[in-house]
């Protein structure tokens, strides 16, 4: 299986969760690199000042909402699955419905949107899917969020195989803390979303299968071959 980069200049892209945080930064990065049109989605209506941005309402947990957006975006050659939720869901005490809600967005949302957009992506000689994952795909602090991101990592690998024949490259982007609303209460060094967006765009252009966007992601990924206890000790010392 070989990977092929996808041109951003002149392309049409769709970014879920494109109204704020990393999604907003990725929308801007794609525009800066010459994208002709970027569909930016959110669960609620919002406006964007750039005429090249088409804002759409999308609930990635709804089959009907995803189908409606897919019908309106048949020109897409780049898909960025960025929409996600983070809920405090301790695995032993949180209601299973809350853990299921994280899975519904962070895992099934990725699958719904990618499956719905796959026919549009197939219309191009080369196309790209980039899934925003997490360092928590590989290490857990005991909540449902990590379960959902680990599952999304596995889904990313499965989608890569499934879409390869049609010329669609699937990239997983792993990052730790970013300076976004999602982790505003966390007191830790945080990456600039604009830097992560630049790395995401580079990966689309080069056809990279994986982006380890910060030092903590690189350290944890490198430690996966070690004993589990060593991995947690390494993370604690970071």
N, C-alpha and C positions, 0 to 999 in steps of 0.2 A: 504494500500500500504506500503510495507516494502522496506528498502534500504539495499543493500549488497555491501560490499567493493570489489574492484577489485585489484588483485595482480599486482604490477609493475615489480617485479623481474621475468625475463624471458618473459615479455610481449613485444608486438609490439604496438607502439603508433604513432599517427599522430598529429602534432602541426602546425596549420596554423599561418602564420606570425612568423615562427620559426627562422628567421635570425637575429633578434635583439631585444633589450628591454626585456620585460617580456617573450616573446615567446622563445628567446634564453636561458633565465634563466630556463624556464620550461623544455626545451630540456635537458639541463645539469643536472637538478635535477632528471629527469627520468632516465638518464644514470647512475647517481650516485647511484640510488636505484635499479639498476640491469636490466633495460630494455635491451632486446636483440637487438632491432632495433627501431629507431625513425625516421619516415619520417618528415622532416622539410620543410615547404613550404614557398614560397615567390612569389610575382608577377614577379620578375626577377631572373635569374639564380644566384646562389651563391655556394660557396664551404664550406665544413666543414672538420676539421682535423681528427675527430673521425670516424673510419671505420664503426661504428655502426649507423651512421647518414646517411640517404639517402635523399639528397636534391631534391626537386621537384618544378617545376614552377606551380603555381596555382593562378588563378584569381577567387576569390570567387564570383564575379559578373557575371561570365560566366558559363552557363549551360554546355557547351561543355568542358570547362577546368575542371570543377568539375567532370564530368562524366569520363574524361580521367584519372584523379587522382584516382577516386574510383576503376576503373578497375585495377590499378597498386598496390592497397593497400588492397587487400582482406584478409590480415592476421591481420588486426588491431583489438585490443580489447580496446584501449584507444584513445579517440578523444578529443583534446583540441582545441576549437574554440577561437583562440586568435586574429586573423586578424581583424583590425579595422582602421577606419579613423576618423580624427577630423578636421573639416573644420569650419571656422568662418561663420556661417549661421544664422544671426538674423532672427527670425521667421517672422517679418513684412517686411523686406527689401531684404533678400537674394533671388536670383532666386530659384524658386521651384525645378529647375533641380539640384541645389547644395544640397538642403535638401534631394531630392530623392537619390542622390549619396551616402549620409551617410546611408540612410535606406537600399540601395542596398547592401552595405558592412556589416554594423553592425547588420542588422536584416535578410535580405534575404540571405546574405552570410552564416549566421549560419544555417538557414533552408536548404539551398541548400546542404551544406556539410553534415549536419547531416542526411538528408534524403538519400543522396547518399551512405553514409557509414553505415547506419542502417543494411542492410543485412549482412555485414561483422561482425558487432558487435554482431548480433544475433547468429552467429556461435559459440560463446563462452558461457560457462555456466554463467559467469558474465562478464560484460563489463561496460565501463564508458564513459560518455560525460561530459566535463567540459567547461562551457561557461564563458569567461572573460567578466564581465559586469562592473558596475561602481556605485559609490555612487550616480552618476547623473541619475541612474535608478529611483530615488525617489525624487529628487529635481532638479529644473531647474533654469538656469540663462538666459533663453530666446533664446536658439539656437536649431538648428535641431539635434545636437549631443545628447542632453538629450532626445529628442523625440525618436531617434533611440535606445538608451539604455533602455528606459522605455519599448519600444516595444520588445526588445530582452529579457528583464526580463520576460515579459508575455509569449513570445515564449518558454523560458526555462521551465516555469511551464507547458505549454502545452505539450512540448516534454517529460517531465518527466512522465506524465500520459500515453502518447502514447507509450513510449518505456518500460514501467515498465514490461509489460507482457513477453517481450523477455529477461528480466534479465539485462537490461541496466539502470544503475543509472545515472541521470542527475543532475549535480551540477552547481549552479550559484555562481560565485566568484565576490564579490563586493569590490572595492578598490577606494580610493581617488587618491591623487597625488602620482605618482611613479617617481623615478629618471630615466626617459627615454627620448628619443628624442621628443616624442609627446608633453610633457609639459616642455621642456627645458627652455622656456622663462618665465615660471611662478615662481614667487618669493614666495615660500611657503614651509613648511616642506614636505619632500617627503620620501616615503617608499623605501627601498632597494628591487629591483625586485627579488633578491635571496631569501629574506625572504618571499615574496609573493609566489614564486615558491614552497618553502617548505610547505607552508600552502595548496597550490593546491594539491601537492602530498599526503599530509596527508588526504585530503578530498577524494581523489580517493581511498586510502587504506581503509578508514573507511566507505565509502558510504554516506558521508554527503550530504545533499541536498543544503546546503548554507554555504558559507564562508564569514564572515565579517572580512576582512583582516587587517583593521586598525581602529584606534580609531574614526575617522570621520565617517566611514561607520557604526560602531556600534552605534554612537550617533544619526545619522540620521535615521537609521532603528528603533531605540527605540522611536524616536519622531513621527513616522508615525501615532500613535493613537491619538496624540494631535492635537490641532487646527493648521491649516496650518501656521498662522502667528507665532505661537510659534516655529514651526520647523525652520523657517527662522531666527528667533531671536537666536535660539540655534546655528545655523550654523555660524552666524555672530560673535558670542562670542567664537567660537572654535579657 
